[in-house]
Amino acid sequence: MENMNNIPKEKFAFVHHGEQISDKKFEDKPIGYFKDAWIRFRKSKASVVAAIIILCIMLYSVLTPLLITSHDATFMCSTYAKKPSRVTWLRDFGIATGGVDRNTNEAGYIKLVAIGAGAVSGKGEAVSLKEGMDSPYQPILHTGAPYVQEMGKKTTYYPVKVDTYLEVGFLYTDVEQAEYNKILAWQEQTGIQVIYPMVDTRNEYCFDPEDANYWYKTKGKAVPVSTVGGNAKSLSYSEDLVLEDNYKRNADGSVAYFSYTGGGDQNTAQMKIRVLYYNYYRYLYGSEPNYIMGTDSQGYDLALRIAGGIQMSLLVAISVSVINFLIGAAYGAVEGYYGGTTDIVLCRITDILSGVPFIVVATLFQIHLAQKVGAIPSLLFAYVLTGWIGTAGRVRTQFYRFKNQEYVMAARTLGARDRRIIWKHIFPNTLGTIITSSALVIPSVILTESMLSFLGIIKLGSAEATSLGTLLSDASGIWTQYPHLMLYPALVISLLMICFNLFGNGLRDAFNPALRGVED
Amino acid sequence: MKMTKYVIKRILLMFFVFFVVTTICFMLIRLLPRELPQNKVQAEAIAQRWEALGYNEPLLTQFAIYLRNIFTEFDFGTSWYIQFREPALNLLLGRLAPTVLVNTYSLLLSVPLGILLGIYAAIKKNKWQDSLISTGVMVFVSVPSYVYAFLVQYFLYFKLDLLPLTVYSLADAGGSWFTGKMFYSMIPPILALSFGEIASLCRFTRAELTETLTSDYMLLARTKGLTRGQATARHALKNAMVPILPMIIGSFVSVMSGSMIIERIFSIPGVGQLYIQAINLFDYDVFMIDCIFYSFVGLLAGIVVDLSYGFIDPRIRMGEK
């Protein structure tokens, strides 16, 4: 800057010298309105990044259902509800392990280790806790240094990281004889054990007859005991400890794998079995539980639910935006072009419509129509009833600006009809504003839709359709224990909102001719 | 004179719109099927009262009765399920205090903060401070208020254990909405409401102030010999306030309607909660008065904003063609 006053002479050169160019044609193409807007849109980096993120989110919502092949969006397993993310092949790297951190006392710690030990002892043989620790079905992923806490009396606590899928451990389930035989055949074929010995729930050593994980003898507050020598002696944790099993045994001393609970013939006899749920899941659904974002509060795959929610939100938002575009353009054009009494009457109508709060409209439409036409169409009606008013207002202003200009007068003098003047001559001038306002409608629709479903005014909790707001609402009471239920939907919706707003602002700046050249 | 005429015209128009909206809401709500409670004694009592109140007459007669009751006895109907036989108006008025309080506190926090941040960003235009504030504003404007609510709950309750999870009930806080204990428990919703409000005010202030800062009279003020600070405070700020103040006044009017979602997350027993309860329990008279209330507050905020322009800036003469 400081040398501006004395730039050396040789730095100057003629741009053009000699040859006549006044009759030559331009070599570059003329830049139209939209191309100009596109050039300016590209310059705003934030808007471009936002557009790319929006595209990524859209791709996610379309591709996830295709990429996840083991189950679809309507698949639900209520035993594995609210579980964090777990992907088998990522577990080796220490991520997506399905693990949560917690502190447990000694009895609880032994119970966890014993799930692994129980899984090893498939035929009721005695195993040490060390062997259980090394089992692939061991829920404990990692144990920290135990510490002692004094609250009245001393208690030892173990900080552990537990795989919440394996923590389910053993469960009792009722099957028919035919099903039982099928499981046996599957076990034979794959070498994976599903059915484990039944526990003797009648004796004094059974802590909880409903909980299939107490396969060892306990007393008091689930403290494992040894009954060798007649009276029960409490055991404390050590790696070599061999828990004394409490399996139900047949007369010959072998373990029993089932108990009959109801009559029937060879195929329909009701029986109760004790299964290792992780393997039972593999038997039922053909694969290990793989949920990249975990499962939601009912047991659906959260990744697929979110994909469905995004699809729903975007579908509603884009259709509202398109319908508002059409209605608003037509209404505003008529209002602005004809003016006078037509304008006043139409304005009063919009005044009245915009006087009804949106929440009231949405609620009334839901109550009146949701059972007849479904929740989503009635939501669309509610949006369409008042949503176009803003667009119409903007179009009207633009029409007032352009309708008395010379070129319109010229067109009219040449005999163009009203319809032609409106759509061919004036309307293209208003397109920029309408596109901008339509783009900014999308985030506001996404937001209000999520709020309405959060409040339970729209009910979208079915297996086929859900919305991000419903997911958040389901999570709202329990998310402190299961943070992932809140984290992913909230993240996605925040990202969507930020990106659509940035994108809309970028469009607004690009279509605003007043800003041309300002940023340079 | 013109101004008075315009004001009267606007108010009359507002009441006309309000009347039409009320009519539409009334028709749509009365068309809904009414359900009687399971309890037989109660059901019979309610059915008899409905009969006596004319709920079984034709729709237009019902509307006439409804209007007559409002004009003669100021009776907006009765709650049947939320609080048996409590006049709907009393129920609404009882719920008004917490809503208004939380939202007013939040505005008192966010208005000065938002304006100050906006002024700072405008003065530092295109410097790093401005881009930092503008980026923050973009994020905070876009993220929905319930996400803040969860963040506030997570950090201030679960992580730091500083504040309660939800707003205390009236009995817990010493029987009044104005006790210190009640205010303490209202801090989380106030915070959750304020983030977005601060950001949008900041954005608005920045936009208005940058526009006035680059205008010609600022150049004149500087040439007259005013320092930058003087010129900004006396000329730019005053002019920038013309559109900002009506907006703030408008938000103070709409504190009455509040935010349903924040009320639900922090279980504030306010107007929004009443609305949700009324829908879920099919308490239609309460639902009706809530609808009327929301429409009225919305219209009132609109008209107050419009009229305040004229009072704030004498250059704006209203009602002129």
Interface residues (C-beta under 8 A of the other chain):
Chain A: A46 D351 I352 G355 V356 P357 I359 V360 T363 L364 I367 H368 P443 L447 S450 M451 F454 L455 G456 I457 L472 S476 W479 T480 P483 M486 A490 I493 S494 M497 I498 F500 N501 L502
Chain B: L13 V17 F18 V20 V21 I24 C25 L28 I29 L31 L32 M138 V139 V141 S142 V143 P144 Y146 V147 F150 Q153 Y154 F158 S257 M260 I261 R264 I265 Y275 I276 I279 N280 C291 Y294 S295 G298 L299
